[in-house]
């Protein structure tokens, strides 16, 4: 009896990974291949349309979403290293096309097979990552991003994978509290956003952490920028980089070699 074919995965890179941190996409590809997937990165992909959707620009968000649906709907699964973008596709695309039955059906079909990276690895592929070296002397804490936590239930999955990789986490107070990024929120209400970031950074440092790990680049870039502005010493990495044992690469905010 022939062995089953590996699932055909389309990696949704996301705008932030594409522009600011391609290493996250590269680490995601490594992990998905190690889990036994056939990985594709469609070149026609672009934004998921979330910025326009969240700002109320529905008419502008729809053609962006339609383009993404056309690009990804023929794959077995769509995986994104972002709870925010995965949540947009899974939950908000059907609402975006609520008055258009044909596109709503296509949006629902795509949403049903779209996953955040750690949820896909843990729940669908039952993946056990290889041990990650170089963390024994580190104090690492995890930030739960709002969209992944509240829309997709992403909490146990990254911790399960990190534990399997031999990474010990030190939980900080308020790990499930928003960091203040919130997409356009940080631009519209910067004073509140900065105060929330400072609280999150203070909790991480109070836990003795020298590295903060998370699953959404928006949160990590926001916190990293604020830490640098405030002169606070803390390393920031996406969970995919830690699971793919990429600690020899420059962290967020550091100069690339």
Secondary structure, 3 states (H helix, E strand, C coil): CCCCCCCEEEEECCHHHHHHCHHHHHHHHHHHHHCCCEEECCCCCCCCCHHHHHCCCHHHHHHHHHHHHHHHCCCCEEEECCHHHHHHHHHHHHHHCCCCHHHHHHHHHHHHCEEEHHHHHHHHCCCCCCCCCCCCCCCEEEECCHHHHHHHCCCHHHHHHHHHCCCCECCCCCCCCCCCCCCCHHHHCHHHHHHHHHHHHHHHHHCCCCEEEECCHHHHHHHHHHHHHHCCCCEEEEHHHHHCCCCCCCCCCCCCC
